[in-house]
Each structure stands twice: as C-alpha cells, then as structure tokens.
Amino acid sequence: METNPVVELKGVSFQYGDHLAVQDLNLAVCEGDFLGIIGPNGAGKSTALKLMLGLLRPTQGVVSLFGRPLPQFKEWNKIGYVSQKASSFNSNFPATVTEVVETGLLGEKGSWWLNRKEKGRKVLQALELVGMQDFQNRKIGDLSGGQQQRVFIARALVGNPQLMILDEPVEGVDADAQGQFYDLLDKLNKIHGITLVIVSHDIGTISNKVGKVACINKTLHYHGSPEEFLEIADLSSAYGHEVSLVHHHHG
Ligand SMILES: Nc1ncnc2c1ncn2[C@@H]1O[C@H](COP(=O)(O)OP(=O)(O)OP(=O)(O)O)[C@@H](O)[C@H]1O
C-alpha cells in the first residue's frame, strides 16, 4: 500500500565546491517507512540527509517535506534529527540528561509558553519511551555511548515528531546496546507510527532491522526490500562501479 511521501528528492544534486557529492538523486520516503540508507564511505549519505533536512540547499533538483517544497516548509517540529556526532560528550560536559532533552523543545513552535511542569512532563515521557527515566539528573558525559544515544533519541522525540532522521546512530556502540537500540527504533516505528530514516555503514545488521533499504553512491542504486537487496546485490557491484547488476526499484 502506498502512503503519502513524507520526504521526496527529485533530481537532486549537490556540490561542495568542485566536488559533486550527490548526483541526480531520486528518492521518496513514505509515511510509516523504516528506511535504511546504506553506501560506502563518502557516498553522500550524510549529504543526502542534510539535503532532506534543509541544512544544505540542492544545487539542482527539488526537495519536498510533507508534500511541500523545502523553501515553503515551516513545520520543523514534525522532524527529529539525531546527528552523527550527537553523542561525543566528554565526562566534563556540564548538562544533565533532563537539560539535554529539554533543548529538543526549543525549536518547537509555541514551546515558549510551556510551563515548567508541562516541560518536565514531556521530557519524562520521552525519557520513558527510551528507557532512560532513571537517569534524569545524571550528567550526560557520565553515561555510556549507548545510554547517550538513547538520550539523543529522547531529545529528538520530545517535540513529538512524525519523522525521525538518524545519521549513523550506532557508531561506536557495543553489540548489545545496538540490539536494544534497534528494538527501540522498531517500537517507535510500529507502535508510535514514526517514519524513520537511518544511515548506517553496517549493511548486515541494518538489513535485518529496517523495512526498506536505499543504496546510495552519489545517486540511487537500489531502493526496495532488504531481503531482495541482499539476494541480488552482489555487494562488490553495489559498492564498485559495476552498478548495472543492481536493480533499481522505486518503492
Ligand atoms: N563540508 C564539506 N566540504 C567539502 N567536501 C565535503 C564536505 N562534507 C562532505 N564532503 C565530501 O562529500 C562526499 C560525501 O560526503 P558524505 O559525508 O555525505 O558521505 P557519507 O556517505 O555520509 O560518508 P561516511 O559514510 O564516510 O560518513 C565525500 O567525498 C566528502 O569528502
């Protein structure tokens, strides 16, 4: 069943100076999707996310969010973003878990009127969702990588987003914590109906977790089910130059 596109990239290219990082990329993320974006180092995955988030403007093509072209899109509270370097705090970083999650409300339209109690309730709710409610007053820098990751998910969740975009969120997190992390994402997607887009290097793991994969190397090389991707995509061809072996699906 096709649902409404939440994110749509049409013929999108992006250049950093002379370097073409994304070329004629066409990709739609639909409501309810759990999409994993994969591709080799330097393939343009992070750039594609930044284009989706309006952090970069395409040199060519059109990006639409929730059916609106980016320049007209205003409802940023519908989107939660967890960046690649979100959890690299050292233990001297002074903020508590609660304070970090509260910053996720700053961008929310109309959040200035929320009183302290209401803010506290929203923060607690988000922490409960990620299972970190017992760590409210701890310093963020004192937590493990996996725990920090959860706090950053809570920060992205506190504004009640419909779409969450995560850039390599399990980098440097141990296997156990990764498993729990993917379970959490699954719950957010299936139970809370949040559309998820996640970038990862780890094709094996991610293919078992997501509903669809998009393989990007400057442009789109595959978009469809992970099972089929693993079957047909001789990885060396997906990652090298002989991309003709890889089917090109628009989901
Ligand atoms: N700010 C920048 N200025 C110039 N070139 C950049 C900049 N950011 C990224 N690039 C280049 O653009 C290309 C795409 O980078 P991007 O970070 O999007 O790739 P990626 O697929 O996310 O890589 P990785 O998996 O290694 O994080 C790379 O060649 C990178 O060196």
The ligand as an ORCA input file, in Angstrom:
! r2SCAN-3c Opt
* xyz 0 1
  N      31.791     20.245      4.122
  C      32.345     19.576      3.119
  N      33.182     20.203      2.256
  C      33.731     19.550      1.216
  N      33.515     18.245      0.928
  C      32.694     17.581      1.750
  C      32.072     18.207      2.884
  N      31.299     17.284      3.514
  C      31.450     16.142      2.814
  N      32.266     16.313      1.756
  C      32.630     15.305      0.751
  O      31.458     14.890      0.063
  C      31.436     13.475     -0.107
  C      30.191     12.897      0.558
  O      30.305     13.042      1.965
  P      29.213     12.463      2.964
  O      29.668     12.838      4.343
  O      27.882     12.882      2.535
  O      29.374     10.909      2.728
  P      28.871      9.689      3.619
  O      28.314      8.696      2.669
  O      27.980     10.168      4.695
  O      30.265      9.196      4.193
  P      30.597      8.385      5.546
  O      29.891      7.077      5.445
  O      32.087      8.242      5.432
  O      30.148      9.233      6.685
  C      32.743     12.963      0.447
  O      33.646     12.810     -0.606
  C      33.183     14.049      1.395
  O      34.587     14.099      1.486
*
